[in-house]
């Protein structure tokens, strides 16, 4: 690193004009400021986050290779890997992951859009609130699995029933957060909006929805997690492909390696989509923080 | 009532109530205004039998003890609230809900936190302002309140004084016939407050709109206003319901000398009216009192 030392009082800067932390004891970049420490650095946090999975993997390897746990109960990491390669070679793994992801994304989008629309209505209109809130609260109380037989009877075992179930799962977190957020928008801001001539859809678009954005984004994130939950519920019971199907099929055939693979896939897929929405959340919320 | 509304303003609004006239200073008339709020402990009268005439272009300050209905009075004029009895007229026509002829600068800046200062000011522009014209006006207003360099910042990134200036610019963007200010400088530090008062005078001198200013600061009222209205509960039968107790015409042209001896006399009179013992000695401008 090439640094420019210009004098005693001017901050020491690198070639791009940024203050060099270690050489500027009194500049705000100095590491002694409150809240700073190794944990404020991103690579450090990332490494710590990966530490536990690494420990688990090593433990898994040790208990299986020493014969502490029988292979029919817990196969070794290598055999799970082999099962994955085998499924990839048959062209099944890619297909399962793709169809499951597609179901989750479509179901999530449908459910979230409906949740946003109905939530806005209930959150803003007292009439709609009185009409709908009780019923929706009761529907929400129904456990996800309870819908499955009914949806299959109504829609068959095709994509429709699965998407509907996932949409139901995604609907409620969005609906509840939107309702609560819209009801708690600072009344002072709403009044200011009205005083400056905003009404109806304009007021919703300019003041109420933007004010609700942080909680709505949190609701969307919750809804996505819920979508994966409902996906497995849908695929466990009636499907011929997908990660949930892989799980159920392996369970029936005693393929513990594939079952573990399916669970690892769900963890990986869920974490990936959550991380993606987390990135979107971060860039969006920069304006609100 | 020291002034009567100019006859031209009345005739022009009587024949042309269209929003095209927004931007002209409007006279304000409150006649027999009463407002009672329902509270858990029963109805609480706040205003009763309140009469007040404000000429177009006049600056009127309303002072009164805390919770006496100053803000309620202002909200009646803005159309943010409606009186239970009596009428509020702007330029001869009744005030409408959220009346477009008025603009309010609230006690708190009430800026949208996710918008830049420039976009917050733009919110005040009348609907349908062409884009290029809107940009010019926002730039001009930000310049007027000394925020040109902060146009792209969001409210949380600026100081309270800057946010309050942006709020004032937003109100001015509406080119209001009546500018309503609800203790707009109350939360600011003493120095910023003095600067904001001078800024308001500059703005008023460059575009004389009617200004109704609610304040708890007697000095501020005397420095800014043509007349100072003292609100107080008058009717012993309705305790708490405020009405106009007295109206003081402030002598001298603006900008006034803050240390003017005549003003300190009036200050003592007003503080007395507010029930604050002033320990005032005649012709002693060194005495300063805060409420």
Interface residues (C-beta under 8 A of the other chain):
Chain A: X188 X189 X191 X192 X193 X194 X195 X196 X197 X198 X206 X207 X210 X211 X213 X287 X288 X289
Chain B: X78 X80 X98 X100 X103 X104 X106 X108 X110 X112 X113 X114 X123 X124 X126 X127 X154 X156 X170 X174
